[in-house]
Amino acid sequence: ENLYSNEVGEYLKTTTGWFNKGNGNDKYGFAALPAGYAEGSKNIYNVGKTTEYWSVSSYNSLNALDKTLSHEDKSLHNYYDYKSIAISVRCVMDNQ
């Protein structure tokens, strides 16, 4: 199993909270919640249906790569989004 498996999204999603039985099994303890995303200060979309995480990869000055999980399938998707939208980040502690 690796991050390019068709089922990796299922392994990362929580076991509850996802729309239309789109829950995962949280095999890795990542516990991805369906937080959705925001545009502007009042427009929040897809809560319960998707979650997106910024990656470290920038495409250009306006866009960056994000990793997206959806209630619709078990995959981890790659998209380039505008850096101006509000999506989740995941902080990782370096134990060195």
C-alpha positions as CSV (number, residue, x, y, z in Angstrom):
1,E,0.0,0.0,0.0
2,N,1.2,3.5,-0.8
3,L,-0.2,7.0,-1.5
4,Y,-0.8,6.0,-5.1
5,S,-3.2,3.2,-4.3
6,N,-6.8,3.7,-5.4
7,E,-7.9,3.0,-1.8
8,V,-5.6,5.4,0.1
9,G,-8.4,7.9,0.6
10,E,-10.4,5.3,2.5
11,Y,-7.3,4.6,4.7
12,L,-7.0,8.4,5.6
13,K,-10.7,9.3,6.2
14,T,-12.4,9.1,9.6
15,T,-14.9,6.3,10.2
16,T,-17.8,8.7,10.6
17,G,-18.9,12.2,9.5
18,W,-18.7,11.8,5.7
19,F,-21.8,12.4,3.6
20,N,-23.7,9.5,2.0
21,K,-21.8,6.7,3.6
22,G,-18.5,8.0,2.2
23,N,-16.6,7.2,5.5
24,G,-13.2,5.6,5.6
25,N,-11.5,3.1,7.9
26,D,-8.8,5.5,9.2
27,K,-6.2,2.6,8.8
28,Y,-3.3,5.0,9.3
29,G,-4.7,7.1,12.1
30,F,-4.7,10.2,10.0
31,A,-8.3,11.0,10.8
32,A,-9.2,13.2,7.9
33,L,-12.4,15.0,8.6
34,P,-14.7,16.4,5.8
35,A,-13.9,20.1,6.4
36,G,-14.7,21.4,3.0
37,Y,-13.1,24.7,1.8
38,A,-13.8,28.4,1.9
39,E,-13.7,31.2,-0.6
40,G,-13.9,34.6,0.9
41,S,-15.1,35.2,4.5
42,K,-18.7,33.8,4.1
43,N,-18.7,31.2,1.4
44,I,-18.0,27.7,2.8
45,Y,-18.5,24.7,0.5
46,N,-18.7,20.9,0.7
47,V,-18.6,20.5,4.5
48,G,-19.3,16.8,5.1
49,K,-18.4,15.9,1.5
50,T,-14.7,16.8,0.9
51,T,-11.5,17.8,2.6
52,E,-8.5,19.3,0.9
53,Y,-4.9,19.7,2.2
54,W,-2.3,22.1,0.8
55,S,0.9,20.3,-0.4
56,V,4.3,21.9,-0.4
57,S,4.2,22.1,-4.2
58,S,3.5,25.4,-5.8
59,Y,2.5,25.5,-9.4
60,N,3.0,29.3,-10.0
61,S,2.4,32.5,-8.1
62,L,-1.4,32.0,-8.1
63,N,-1.8,28.2,-7.8
64,A,-0.6,25.4,-5.6
65,L,-1.1,21.6,-5.5
66,D,-3.6,20.2,-3.0
67,K,-4.6,16.7,-2.0
68,T,-8.3,16.1,-1.9
69,L,-10.5,13.4,-0.4
70,S,-14.2,13.0,-1.3
71,H,-17.2,11.1,0.0
72,E,-17.7,9.9,-3.5
73,D,-14.7,7.5,-3.7
74,K,-11.7,6.0,-2.0
75,S,-9.0,7.8,-3.9
76,L,-6.7,10.7,-3.0
77,H,-6.9,13.3,-5.8
78,N,-4.4,15.9,-6.9
79,Y,-5.7,19.4,-7.9
80,Y,-4.2,22.8,-8.5
81,D,-6.2,25.5,-6.7
82,Y,-5.9,29.2,-6.2
83,K,-3.8,30.0,-3.2
84,S,-6.4,32.5,-2.1
85,I,-8.9,29.8,-1.1
86,A,-9.0,28.5,2.5
87,I,-8.3,24.8,2.8
88,S,-6.8,22.6,5.5
89,V,-3.2,22.2,6.4
90,R,-1.7,19.3,8.3
91,C,1.2,20.1,10.6
92,V,3.8,17.4,11.2
93,M,6.3,17.4,14.0
94,D,9.9,16.7,13.1
95,N,11.3,14.5,15.8
96,Q,14.9,15.0,14.9
